[in-house]
Each structure stands twice: as structure tokens, then as C-alpha cells.
């Protein structure tokens, strides 16, 4: 893991259960499983596709570049890079849209990959910035984070790990 990519000053590790509002599951004190995720308009992104990840439904996003688009199902296990759906060339910047209403996800900050921007996916139906998951809009960048109660609950920045 590139040590320079971690903002250790703002990183907080929880030993507590995440907030009930977000319904993030912790399995065997190791896994963070996202069981609900929402677009800016409030559509739940979990379970729209047919693929499952160890029995859990994926997080569905409509991903689009200049030449094609498709429904991508992301693993709900934070840190797992598994996905199902169309492939795009690594390094290409893509649009990340809701598969229901096609709205774009908001930018919350530049990504540490220096090419993309972190897009917010809300973890609560109330769609508050205190409860969100952020994903990079550059295909193949695995920098992401889960924020709960305004604290970084989990951060995974090792872009060299492959499936």
C-alpha cells in the first residue's frame, strides 16, 4: 500500500459498530459490507443486477465513456475489486450515473490517483455527507473510502492489488 496515499491525520479506525442508519455490515470483525447505497435522487443502487458476491447483491452503477455504456455491479465488500459488467480501458475517465434516473454522482474531492475525482454514493436514504462511500471516476483506480458519522470508517488505497 502506498504510504503517501493515506491521510493518517484524518484517518480514524472504529472498533465500534457503524451507525444503524447506514446499514453497513461488519462480518467477523473483518469485512465491511455495503447493504444499501443511494444516488443523489434517493434510488437504492443495491440489487438492481443479477450478479451476487458471496450471496450479497452488488452495488449497481451505470458507467459511460465516449464510446459505450453499461451496468456495472460492484462488490458490496469494501476493498474487494470484483465487479461484473462491461469493461473499459484502464485509466479512462468515465461518467458514473444512477442506473434508475441517470443522474451523475457528485464530486466530493480530487482522487489521490491525480487523474480522477471521488464521487459520492450515499449510504443512507437521507443522503447526508456524514454517511457516504466515495469511488473514483477513473476506470481501474481502486481508491475509495467509506465514511460514517463524519469519520473515515474504512479506506482502501492500494491500487496495485488485483483480482
C-alpha positions in Angstrom: 0.0 0.0 0.0 1.5 3.4 -0.9 2.0 5.0 2.4 1.9 8.5 0.9 -1.7 8.0 -0.2 -3.0 7.7 3.4 -4.0 10.8 5.2 -3.2 9.5 8.6 -4.0 12.7 10.4 -7.7 12.4 9.4 -7.9 8.6 9.4 -9.8 7.1 12.3 -10.2 3.4 12.9 -13.5 2.4 14.5 -13.8 -0.5 16.9 -17.5 0.2 17.2 -20.3 -0.9 15.0 -21.2 1.6 12.2 -24.3 3.6 12.6 -27.6 1.8 12.2 -28.8 4.4 9.7 -26.3 3.3 7.1 -26.8 -0.4 7.5 -23.1 -1.2 6.9 -22.4 -4.8 8.0 -19.2 -5.9 9.7 -18.8 -9.6 9.4 -16.4 -11.4 11.7 -14.8 -8.0 12.6 -13.1 -8.0 9.2 -15.4 -7.2 6.4 -17.3 -4.1 5.6 -20.4 -5.0 3.5 -22.5 -2.2 2.0 -26.1 -3.3 2.1 -27.7 -0.1 0.8 -26.4 2.7 -1.3 -28.2 5.7 -2.8 -27.9 8.1 -5.8 -28.4 11.9 -5.2 -32.1 11.4 -6.0 -32.6 8.6 -3.5 -32.7 5.5 -5.7 -31.2 2.4 -3.9 -28.3 1.1 -6.1 -28.1 -2.3 -4.4 -29.6 -5.4 -6.1 -30.5 -4.0 -9.5 -28.4 -6.5 -11.3 -28.5 -10.3 -11.4 -25.0 -11.0 -10.1 -24.2 -11.7 -6.5 -20.9 -11.6 -4.5 -20.8 -14.4 -1.9 -24.5 -14.3 -1.7 -24.8 -10.5 -1.4 -26.2 -8.3 -4.1 -23.9 -5.9 -5.8 -23.9 -2.1 -6.0 -25.1 -1.1 -9.5 -23.8 1.9 -11.3 -24.3 3.0 -14.9 -20.8 3.6 -16.3 -20.3 5.5 -19.5 -17.4 6.7 -21.6 -17.3 8.3 -25.1 -18.0 5.0 -27.0 -20.2 2.8 -24.8 -22.1 2.4 -21.5 -23.2 -0.4 -19.3 -24.4 -1.5 -15.9 -21.5 -2.4 -13.6 -22.2 -4.3 -10.4 -19.5 -3.6 -7.8 -18.8 -6.0 -4.9 -20.5 -4.8 -1.7 -17.4 -5.9 0.2 -15.3 -2.8 0.8 -11.8 -3.5 -0.5 -12.9 -6.2 -2.9 -12.3 -5.1 -6.5 -14.6 -7.7 -8.0 -17.1 -6.3 -10.5 -19.4 -7.7 -13.1 -20.4 -6.0 -16.3 -18.7 -4.3 -19.3 -15.0 -3.4 -19.3 -13.5 -0.1 -20.1 -9.8 0.7 -20.8 -7.8 1.2 -17.6 -7.1 4.9 -17.0 -10.1 6.2 -18.9 -12.3 8.7 -17.1 -15.9 7.6 -17.0 -19.2 9.1 -16.1 -20.7 7.4 -13.0 -24.5 7.6 -13.2 -27.5 6.2 -11.4 -28.9 3.2 -13.3 -32.5 4.3 -12.5 -32.6 8.0 -13.2 -29.2 8.5 -14.9 -28.2 11.4 -12.6 -24.5 11.9 -12.1 -22.9 11.4 -8.7 -21.5 14.5 -7.1 -17.8 15.2 -6.8 -16.5 15.3 -3.2 -12.8 15.7 -3.8 -10.0 15.1 -6.2 -8.7 11.5 -6.1 -5.2 10.7 -4.9 -4.6 9.0 -8.3 -4.2 12.6 -9.7 -6.5 11.8 -12.7 -9.9 11.4 -11.3 -12.4 12.7 -8.8 -14.0 10.9 -5.9 -17.8 10.6 -6.4 -20.2 10.3 -3.5 -22.6 7.4 -3.1 -24.8 7.9 -0.1 -25.2 5.1 2.5 -28.4 6.4 4.0 -31.8 7.3 2.4 -31.4 10.7 3.9 -28.4 11.3 1.6 -26.2 13.1 4.1 -22.5 13.8 3.6 -21.9 12.2 7.0 -22.7 8.8 5.6 -21.2 8.0 2.2 -19.0 5.9 0.1 -16.7 7.5 -2.4 -15.4 5.9 -5.6 -13.0 7.3 -8.2 -14.3 8.0 -11.7 -11.2 6.7 -13.4 -11.7 3.1 -14.6 -9.1 0.8 -12.9 -8.5 3.2 -10.0 -9.4 1.5 -6.7 -9.0 4.4 -4.4 -12.2 4.6 -2.3 -13.4 5.2 1.2 -16.4 4.6 3.4 -17.3 7.5 5.7 -19.8 7.0 8.6 -20.8 9.6 11.2 -18.4 12.0 9.5 -15.4 9.8 10.2 -13.5 7.6 7.8 -14.7 4.1 8.7 -12.6 2.4 6.1 -10.1 3.4 3.5 -8.6 1.3 0.8 -5.9 2.9 -1.4 -3.7 0.0 -2.6 -4.2 0.3 -6.4 -1.6 -2.4 -7.1 -3.8 -5.2 -5.7 -5.6 -7.1 -8.5 -8.4 -9.7 -8.5 
